[in-house]
Every structure is written in C-alpha cells, then in structure tokens.
Amino acid sequence: MRHLMRMSLLAAVLATPGAWAQTASPTGLWKTIDDETGKPKALVRVTEDQGVLSGKIEKLFRAADQDQNPKCTACEGQRKDQPLIGMTILSGLKKDGSEYTGGEILDPAKGKTYKSKAALKDGGSKLEVRGYIGAPMFGRSQTWVREP
C-alpha cells in the first residue's frame, strides 16, 4: 500500500506542469548573494527567449536609510543614470552542455560589463554565475539561490 502511495505521489509530481522544468532550467527568480559579503543583494528574474537567457533586477536588498532604487551612475551608454530595478544585468547566455556560456553580466556598482557563464548546482536550487575578463579563470563567481 505504501509503495503504491509513493508511486502515486511521484507520478503526480512528474505530471505537474513545470515541476520538472523548474530545476532543469535557470529560468525563474533568483536571490543574488554578494561574493564578498555573503549577504543578499537583489532578486533577479531570469527568462529565456529562443534559447537565450537574460536576467533583470526585480528587487534590491538595501538598508532602510539607502535609496531603494538607485540609478546606475557608473554605467555608460544607455544604462547611464537609469534605475537599477528593471535593468537587464545578465544577457546572451546559451546552453552549452551542462553550462550556459557566451553571455555578459553587468556589475552596476562599477558600471562594467564582463563576459559570463553560468551553471545550475544542487539539483537546480543554485545557479553559479561567473563574470570574467578574457578567460573564465580571471574572474569572480557568485552563487544565486532559487526563490520559490
């Protein structure tokens, strides 16, 4: 009887739309964790369009006495002095085996754009995002945590 109940539960989970896809794809809402302080920085929504991933800031985690939606004063071009909330900071990532490569990531604090790659970890509950100059060994990684 217990075996049948477990099989029914497994069948229900596998039949639930999106249940499997949520962990097999980096699309969704992610809490970014600062690699220097270990504290949450933002919520980023990663979406996919024709096999290409991009990510926009939806929320910032800032102290109450700080501007809750600062502008990217260090950015250049179209992003110069634009609000961070709603800004695309991750773009151009395409699936390449078990990783997503060929993208760019913006560091709004420095106003700089870096090459990027990403890989799902821990069954899809974490996303390791790496920004780099030249080769991936010359860069920094952040681990983002999937939000429910």
Residue, then its C-alpha position, 0 to 999 in steps of 0.5 A: m500500500r505504501h509503495l503504491m502511495r509513493m508511486s502515486l505521489l511521484a507520478a503526480v509530481l512528474a505530471t505537474p506542469g513545470a515541476w520538472a522544468q523548474t530545476a532543469s532550467p535557470t529560468g525563474l527568480w533568483k536571490t543574488i548573494d554578494d561574493e564578498t559579503g555573503k549577504p543578499k543583494a537583489l532578486v533577479r528574474v531570469t527568462e529565456d527567449q529562443g534559447v537565450l537567457s537574460g536576467k533583470i533586477e526585480k528587487l534590491f536588498r538595501a538598508a532602510d536609510q539607502d535609496q531603494n532604487p538607485k540609478c546606475t551612475a557608473c554605467e555608460g551608454q544607455r544604462k547611464d543614470q537609469p534605475l537599477i530595478g528593471m535593468t537587464i544585468l545578465s544577457g546572451l547566455k546559451k546552453d552549452g552542455s551542462e553550462y550556459t556560456g557566451g553571455e555578459i553580466l553587468d556589475p552596476a556598482k562599477g558600471k562594467t560589463y564582463k563576459s559570463k557563464a553560468a551553471l545550475k548546482d544542487g539539483g537546480s536550487k543554485l545557479e553559479v554565475r561567473g563574470y570574467i575578463g578574457a578567460p573564465m579563470f580571471g574572474r569572480s563567481q557568485t552563487w544565486v539561490r532559487e526563490p520559490 
